Every structure is written in C-alpha cells, then in structure tokens.
C-alpha cells in the first residue's frame, strides 16, 4: 500500500481525530491513502462513519499496542 501521508492523532479525544483527518485528507489527491494513528477508542466508529459519509474508502484498520491504525483512500 502506498501511503501519501501519516496523521498522528494519538492522545487526542473526539472530535479532534476526525477534525485532523478531514484537514489531512483535503491535502491529498483523489486516490491517495491517508494513514491515521489514534488512541481514541471512539475513532473506530467515528472514522468508519466519516469515511462512508464522505465517499472515501476505509481500506483497513488494526489495533497494535493500544494504537488504532486506519488507512483511508480519498474519493
């Protein structure tokens, strides 16, 4: 997977991971992938719903050492 940008949203509480994700994805070209790292447990539902509502594709997500990682492909 070719990652265009990595967003560190660790330690941020809702809604900041979404706010920062929206800003970061706006800087990407269509089809590019944004990797997001978050420690907010609500980010899983929030980012999944946000990606869907914006027409973006949540490629995958995983949890590693209490850090949630997401890969979203810009629409």
Backbone as XML, in Angstrom:
<?xml version="1.0"?>
<chain id="A" units="angstrom">
  <residue number="1" name="UNK">
    <atom name="N" x="0.853" y="-1.189" z="0.000"/>
    <atom name="CA" x="0.000" y="0.000" z="0.000"/>
    <atom name="C" x="0.891" y="1.241" z="0.000"/>
  </residue>
  <residue number="2" name="UNK">
    <atom name="N" x="0.583" y="2.168" z="-0.855"/>
    <atom name="CA" x="1.364" y="3.391" z="-0.971"/>
    <atom name="C" x="0.714" y="4.484" z="-0.114"/>
  </residue>
  <residue number="3" name="UNK">
    <atom name="N" x="1.376" y="4.858" z="0.976"/>
    <atom name="CA" x="0.826" y="5.842" z="1.906"/>
    <atom name="C" x="1.300" y="7.241" z="1.510"/>
  </residue>
  <residue number="4" name="UNK">
    <atom name="N" x="0.344" y="8.140" z="1.255"/>
    <atom name="CA" x="0.694" y="9.501" z="0.864"/>
    <atom name="C" x="1.033" y="10.357" z="2.075"/>
  </residue>
  <residue number="5" name="UNK">
    <atom name="N" x="0.364" y="10.081" z="3.208"/>
    <atom name="CA" x="0.552" y="10.907" z="4.393"/>
    <atom name="C" x="0.195" y="10.102" z="5.628"/>
  </residue>
  <residue number="6" name="UNK">
    <atom name="N" x="0.912" y="10.360" z="6.747"/>
    <atom name="CA" x="0.607" y="9.721" z="8.028"/>
    <atom name="C" x="0.175" y="10.810" z="8.996"/>
  </residue>
  <residue number="7" name="UNK">
    <atom name="N" x="-0.984" y="10.597" z="9.609"/>
    <atom name="CA" x="-1.533" y="11.549" z="10.574"/>
    <atom name="C" x="-1.401" y="10.960" z="11.976"/>
  </residue>
  <residue number="8" name="UNK">
    <atom name="N" x="-0.708" y="11.681" z="12.865"/>
    <atom name="CA" x="-0.574" y="11.253" z="14.250"/>
    <atom name="C" x="-1.637" y="11.960" z="15.078"/>
  </residue>
  <residue number="9" name="UNK">
    <atom name="N" x="-2.693" y="11.219" z="15.432"/>
    <atom name="CA" x="-3.776" y="11.785" z="16.243"/>
    <atom name="C" x="-3.809" y="11.126" z="17.621"/>
  </residue>
  <residue number="10" name="UNK">
    <atom name="N" x="-2.659" y="10.555" z="18.030"/>
    <atom name="CA" x="-2.588" y="9.882" z="19.323"/>
    <atom name="C" x="-2.758" y="10.898" z="20.452"/>
  </residue>
  <residue number="11" name="UNK">
    <atom name="N" x="-3.510" y="10.505" z="21.489"/>
    <atom name="CA" x="-3.709" y="11.376" z="22.635"/>
    <atom name="C" x="-4.817" y="12.393" z="22.463"/>
  </residue>
  <residue number="12" name="UNK">
    <atom name="N" x="-5.416" y="12.449" z="21.279"/>
    <atom name="CA" x="-6.493" y="13.397" z="21.015"/>
    <atom name="C" x="-7.841" y="12.740" z="21.273"/>
  </residue>
  <residue number="13" name="UNK">
    <atom name="N" x="-8.745" y="13.478" z="21.894"/>
    <atom name="CA" x="-10.086" y="12.967" z="22.157"/>
    <atom name="C" x="-11.043" y="13.459" z="21.081"/>
  </residue>
  <residue number="14" name="UNK">
    <atom name="N" x="-12.135" y="12.735" z="20.937"/>
    <atom name="CA" x="-13.183" y="13.096" z="19.994"/>
    <atom name="C" x="-13.605" y="14.548" z="20.242"/>
  </residue>
  <residue number="15" name="UNK">
    <atom name="N" x="-13.795" y="15.371" z="19.252"/>
    <atom name="CA" x="-13.814" y="15.039" z="17.808"/>
    <atom name="C" x="-12.502" y="15.342" z="17.089"/>
  </residue>
  <residue number="16" name="UNK">
    <atom name="N" x="-11.420" y="15.610" z="17.810"/>
    <atom name="CA" x="-10.179" y="16.042" z="17.160"/>
    <atom name="C" x="-9.595" y="15.065" z="16.140"/>
  </residue>
  <residue number="17" name="UNK">
    <atom name="N" x="-9.623" y="13.733" z="16.368"/>
    <atom name="CA" x="-9.105" y="12.853" z="15.305"/>
    <atom name="C" x="-9.848" y="13.037" z="13.971"/>
  </residue>
  <residue number="18" name="UNK">
    <atom name="N" x="-11.165" y="13.252" z="14.041"/>
    <atom name="CA" x="-11.948" y="13.461" z="12.815"/>
    <atom name="C" x="-11.609" y="14.812" z="12.192"/>
  </residue>
  <residue number="19" name="UNK">
    <atom name="N" x="-11.499" y="15.843" z="13.020"/>
    <atom name="CA" x="-11.172" y="17.186" z="12.522"/>
    <atom name="C" x="-9.819" y="17.162" z="11.806"/>
  </residue>
  <residue number="20" name="UNK">
    <atom name="N" x="-8.832" y="16.519" z="12.421"/>
    <atom name="CA" x="-7.486" y="16.448" z="11.830"/>
    <atom name="C" x="-7.482" y="15.555" z="10.582"/>
  </residue>
  <residue number="21" name="UNK">
    <atom name="N" x="-8.267" y="14.479" z="10.603"/>
    <atom name="CA" x="-8.359" y="13.595" z="9.441"/>
    <atom name="C" x="-8.945" y="14.341" z="8.254"/>
  </residue>
  <residue number="22" name="UNK">
    <atom name="N" x="-10.009" y="15.112" z="8.505"/>
    <atom name="CA" x="-10.656" y="15.870" z="7.435"/>
    <atom name="C" x="-9.674" y="16.864" z="6.811"/>
  </residue>
  <residue number="23" name="UNK">
    <atom name="N" x="-8.926" y="17.556" z="7.659"/>
    <atom name="CA" x="-7.942" y="18.541" z="7.176"/>
    <atom name="C" x="-6.860" y="17.841" z="6.350"/>
  </residue>
  <residue number="24" name="UNK">
    <atom name="N" x="-6.360" y="16.705" z="6.858"/>
    <atom name="CA" x="-5.283" y="15.981" z="6.181"/>
    <atom name="C" x="-5.743" y="15.414" z="4.840"/>
  </residue>
  <residue number="25" name="UNK">
    <atom name="N" x="-6.965" y="14.890" z="4.792"/>
    <atom name="CA" x="-7.432" y="14.262" z="3.546"/>
    <atom name="C" x="-7.692" y="15.322" z="2.475"/>
  </residue>
  <residue number="26" name="UNK">
    <atom name="N" x="-8.023" y="16.528" z="2.906"/>
    <atom name="CA" x="-8.226" y="17.615" z="1.946"/>
    <atom name="C" x="-6.927" y="18.011" z="1.243"/>
  </residue>
  <residue number="27" name="UNK">
    <atom name="N" x="-5.785" y="17.669" z="1.838"/>
    <atom name="CA" x="-4.485" y="17.984" z="1.249"/>
    <atom name="C" x="-4.023" y="16.920" z="0.257"/>
  </residue>
  <residue number="28" name="UNK">
    <atom name="N" x="-4.775" y="15.819" z="0.169"/>
    <atom name="CA" x="-4.384" y="14.718" z="-0.711"/>
    <atom name="C" x="-5.105" y="14.797" z="-2.052"/>
  </residue>
  <residue number="29" name="UNK">
    <atom name="N" x="-4.526" y="14.096" z="-3.027"/>
    <atom name="CA" x="-5.163" y="13.942" z="-4.338"/>
    <atom name="C" x="-6.121" y="12.758" z="-4.258"/>
  </residue>
  <residue number="30" name="UNK">
    <atom name="N" x="-7.116" y="12.756" z="-5.120"/>
    <atom name="CA" x="-8.048" y="11.637" z="-5.185"/>
    <atom name="C" x="-7.278" y="10.339" z="-5.428"/>
  </residue>
  <residue number="31" name="UNK">
    <atom name="N" x="-7.627" y="9.295" z="-4.654"/>
    <atom name="CA" x="-6.975" y="8.003" z="-4.814"/>
    <atom name="C" x="-5.786" y="7.792" z="-3.892"/>
  </residue>
  <residue number="32" name="UNK">
    <atom name="N" x="-5.303" y="8.865" z="-3.256"/>
    <atom name="CA" x="-4.182" y="8.714" z="-2.334"/>
    <atom name="C" x="-4.670" y="8.164" z="-0.993"/>
  </residue>
  <residue number="33" name="UNK">
    <atom name="N" x="-3.750" y="7.563" z="-0.238"/>
    <atom name="CA" x="-4.106" y="6.914" z="1.023"/>
    <atom name="C" x="-3.535" y="7.689" z="2.205"/>
  </residue>
  <residue number="34" name="UNK">
    <atom name="N" x="-4.395" y="7.905" z="3.195"/>
    <atom name="CA" x="-4.015" y="8.553" z="4.451"/>
    <atom name="C" x="-3.975" y="7.487" z="5.538"/>
  </residue>
  <residue number="35" name="UNK">
    <atom name="N" x="-2.864" y="7.432" z="6.265"/>
    <atom name="CA" x="-2.744" y="6.512" z="7.405"/>
    <atom name="C" x="-2.927" y="7.334" z="8.672"/>
  </residue>
  <residue number="36" name="UNK">
    <atom name="N" x="-3.829" y="6.895" z="9.547"/>
    <atom name="CA" x="-4.145" y="7.623" z="10.771"/>
    <atom name="C" x="-3.818" y="6.748" z="11.974"/>
  </residue>
  <residue number="37" name="UNK">
    <atom name="N" x="-3.142" y="7.336" z="12.972"/>
    <atom name="CA" x="-2.858" y="6.658" z="14.236"/>
    <atom name="C" x="-3.623" y="7.384" z="15.328"/>
  </residue>
  <residue number="38" name="UNK">
    <atom name="N" x="-4.420" y="6.647" z="16.112"/>
    <atom name="CA" x="-5.229" y="7.258" z="17.161"/>
    <atom name="C" x="-5.270" y="6.370" z="18.396"/>
  </residue>
  <residue number="39" name="UNK">
    <atom name="N" x="-5.446" y="6.997" z="19.552"/>
    <atom name="CA" x="-5.614" y="6.235" z="20.795"/>
    <atom name="C" x="-7.048" y="6.360" z="21.304"/>
  </residue>
  <residue number="40" name="UNK">
    <atom name="N" x="-7.870" y="7.112" z="20.599"/>
    <atom name="CA" x="-9.274" y="7.310" z="20.989"/>
    <atom name="C" x="-10.095" y="6.110" z="20.527"/>
  </residue>
  <residue number="41" name="UNK">
    <atom name="N" x="-10.641" y="5.359" z="21.503"/>
    <atom name="CA" x="-11.397" y="4.141" z="21.168"/>
    <atom name="C" x="-12.623" y="4.453" z="20.298"/>
  </residue>
  <residue number="42" name="UNK">
    <atom name="N" x="-13.173" y="5.660" z="20.422"/>
    <atom name="CA" x="-14.320" y="6.034" z="19.604"/>
    <atom name="C" x="-13.963" y="6.280" z="18.152"/>
  </residue>
  <residue number="43" name="UNK">
    <atom name="N" x="-12.673" y="6.393" z="17.860"/>
    <atom name="CA" x="-12.227" y="6.695" z="16.493"/>
    <atom name="C" x="-12.634" y="5.609" z="15.502"/>
  </residue>
  <residue number="44" name="UNK">
    <atom name="N" x="-12.724" y="4.361" z="15.975"/>
    <atom name="CA" x="-13.088" y="3.266" z="15.062"/>
    <atom name="C" x="-14.456" y="3.521" z="14.436"/>
  </residue>
  <residue number="45" name="UNK">
    <atom name="N" x="-15.462" y="3.796" z="15.268"/>
    <atom name="CA" x="-16.799" y="4.070" z="14.745"/>
    <atom name="C" x="-16.838" y="5.413" z="14.026"/>
  </residue>
  <residue number="46" name="UNK">
    <atom name="N" x="-16.178" y="6.417" z="14.608"/>
    <atom name="CA" x="-16.205" y="7.760" z="14.031"/>
    <atom name="C" x="-15.593" y="7.795" z="12.638"/>
  </residue>
  <residue number="47" name="UNK">
    <atom name="N" x="-14.393" y="7.224" z="12.501"/>
    <atom name="CA" x="-13.707" y="7.273" z="11.206"/>
    <atom name="C" x="-14.403" y="6.404" z="10.167"/>
  </residue>
  <residue number="48" name="UNK">
    <atom name="N" x="-14.953" y="5.278" z="10.601"/>
    <atom name="CA" x="-15.685" y="4.410" z="9.669"/>
    <atom name="C" x="-16.891" y="5.162" z="9.100"/>
  </residue>
  <residue number="49" name="UNK">
    <atom name="N" x="-17.655" y="5.792" z="9.986"/>
    <atom name="CA" x="-18.844" y="6.543" z="9.551"/>
    <atom name="C" x="-18.456" y="7.767" z="8.732"/>
  </residue>
  <residue number="50" name="UNK">
    <atom name="N" x="-17.398" y="8.458" z="9.145"/>
    <atom name="CA" x="-16.967" y="9.662" z="8.439"/>
    <atom name="C" x="-16.510" y="9.324" z="7.016"/>
  </residue>
  <residue number="51" name="UNK">
    <atom name="N" x="-15.716" y="8.272" z="6.886"/>
    <atom name="CA" x="-15.223" y="7.864" z="5.564"/>
    <atom name="C" x="-16.391" y="7.523" z="4.642"/>
  </residue>
  <residue number="52" name="UNK">
    <atom name="N" x="-17.346" y="6.780" z="5.167"/>
    <atom name="CA" x="-18.510" y="6.364" z="4.370"/>
    <atom name="C" x="-19.328" y="7.581" z="3.935"/>
  </residue>
  <residue number="53" name="UNK">
    <atom name="N" x="-19.561" y="8.504" z="4.866"/>
    <atom name="CA" x="-20.391" y="9.672" z="4.546"/>
    <atom name="C" x="-19.709" y="10.589" z="3.528"/>
  </residue>
  <residue number="54" name="UNK">
    <atom name="N" x="-18.368" y="10.572" z="3.514"/>
    <atom name="CA" x="-17.642" y="11.426" z="2.570"/>
    <atom name="C" x="-17.323" y="10.738" z="1.260"/>
  </residue>
  <residue number="55" name="UNK">
    <atom name="N" x="-17.717" y="9.457" z="1.138"/>
    <atom name="CA" x="-17.456" y="8.710" z="-0.088"/>
    <atom name="C" x="-16.041" y="8.157" z="-0.157"/>
  </residue>
  <residue number="56" name="UNK">
    <atom name="N" x="-15.291" y="8.275" z="0.945"/>
    <atom name="CA" x="-13.928" y="7.742" z="0.982"/>
    <atom name="C" x="-13.984" y="6.255" z="1.314"/>
  </residue>
  <residue number="57" name="UNK">
    <atom name="N" x="-12.884" y="5.565" z="1.068"/>
    <atom name="CA" x="-12.853" y="4.121" z="1.306"/>
    <atom name="C" x="-11.934" y="3.799" z="2.480"/>
  </residue>
  <residue number="58" name="UNK">
    <atom name="N" x="-12.499" y="3.199" z="3.526"/>
    <atom name="CA" x="-11.684" y="2.723" z="4.652"/>
    <atom name="C" x="-11.094" y="1.394" z="4.206"/>
  </residue>
  <residue number="59" name="UNK">
    <atom name="N" x="-9.816" y="1.399" z="3.860"/>
    <atom name="CA" x="-9.191" y="0.199" z="3.317"/>
    <atom name="C" x="-9.024" y="-0.870" z="4.382"/>
  </residue>
  <residue number="60" name="UNK">
    <atom name="N" x="-8.532" y="-0.463" z="5.555"/>
    <atom name="CA" x="-8.418" y="-1.409" z="6.668"/>
    <atom name="C" x="-8.122" y="-0.652" z="7.941"/>
  </residue>
  <residue number="61" name="UNK">
    <atom name="N" x="-8.280" y="-1.351" z="9.053"/>
    <atom name="CA" x="-7.891" y="-0.792" z="10.352"/>
    <atom name="C" x="-7.397" y="-1.927" z="11.220"/>
  </residue>
  <residue number="62" name="UNK">
    <atom name="N" x="-6.507" y="-1.602" z="12.129"/>
    <atom name="CA" x="-5.975" y="-2.606" z="13.044"/>
    <atom name="C" x="-5.594" y="-1.921" z="14.357"/>
  </residue>
  <residue number="63" name="UNK">
    <atom name="N" x="-5.432" y="-2.731" z="15.385"/>
    <atom name="CA" x="-5.015" y="-2.208" z="16.684"/>
    <atom name="C" x="-3.712" y="-2.871" z="17.079"/>
  </residue>
  <residue number="64" name="UNK">
    <atom name="N" x="-2.750" y="-2.036" z="17.482"/>
    <atom name="CA" x="-1.432" y="-2.540" z="17.843"/>
    <atom name="C" x="-0.929" y="-1.744" z="19.047"/>
  </residue>
  <residue number="65" name="UNK">
    <atom name="N" x="-0.701" y="-2.417" z="20.168"/>
    <atom name="CA" x="-0.225" y="-1.759" z="21.393"/>
    <atom name="C" x="-1.109" y="-0.568" z="21.795"/>
  </residue>
  <residue number="66" name="UNK">
    <atom name="N" x="-2.421" y="-0.781" z="21.776"/>
    <atom name="CA" x="-3.413" y="0.256" z="22.131"/>
    <atom name="C" x="-3.439" y="1.438" z="21.175"/>
  </residue>
  <residue number="67" name="UNK">
    <atom name="N" x="-2.830" y="1.294" z="20.007"/>
    <atom name="CA" x="-2.888" y="2.343" z="18.992"/>
    <atom name="C" x="-3.734" y="1.825" z="17.835"/>
  </residue>
  <residue number="68" name="UNK">
    <atom name="N" x="-4.777" y="2.576" z="17.521"/>
    <atom name="CA" x="-5.641" y="2.217" z="16.398"/>
    <atom name="C" x="-5.041" y="2.816" z="15.136"/>
  </residue>
  <residue number="69" name="UNK">
    <atom name="N" x="-4.937" y="1.997" z="14.100"/>
    <atom name="CA" x="-4.392" y="2.467" z="12.827"/>
    <atom name="C" x="-5.458" y="2.284" z="11.757"/>
  </residue>
  <residue number="70" name="UNK">
    <atom name="N" x="-5.611" y="3.306" z="10.932"/>
    <atom name="CA" x="-6.596" y="3.300" z="9.857"/>
    <atom name="C" x="-5.937" y="3.704" z="8.558"/>
  </residue>
  <residue number="71" name="UNK">
    <atom name="N" x="-6.442" y="3.160" z="7.469"/>
    <atom name="CA" x="-5.978" y="3.543" z="6.144"/>
    <atom name="C" x="-7.216" y="3.938" z="5.340"/>
  </residue>
  <residue number="72" name="UNK">
    <atom name="N" x="-7.286" y="5.203" z="4.961"/>
    <atom name="CA" x="-8.431" y="5.711" z="4.215"/>
    <atom name="C" x="-7.972" y="6.227" z="2.863"/>
  </residue>
  <residue number="73" name="UNK">
    <atom name="N" x="-8.645" y="5.733" z="1.816"/>
    <atom name="CA" x="-8.339" y="6.152" z="0.439"/>
    <atom name="C" x="-9.295" y="7.280" z="0.068"/>
  </residue>
  <residue number="74" name="UNK">
    <atom name="N" x="-8.723" y="8.391" z="-0.361"/>
    <atom name="CA" x="-9.537" y="9.558" z="-0.704"/>
    <atom name="C" x="-10.370" y="9.300" z="-1.948"/>
  </residue>
  <residue number="75" name="UNK">
    <atom name="N" x="-11.630" y="9.736" z="-1.877"/>
    <atom name="CA" x="-12.548" y="9.561" z="-3.012"/>
    <atom name="C" x="-12.117" y="10.422" z="-4.192"/>
  </residue>
</chain>
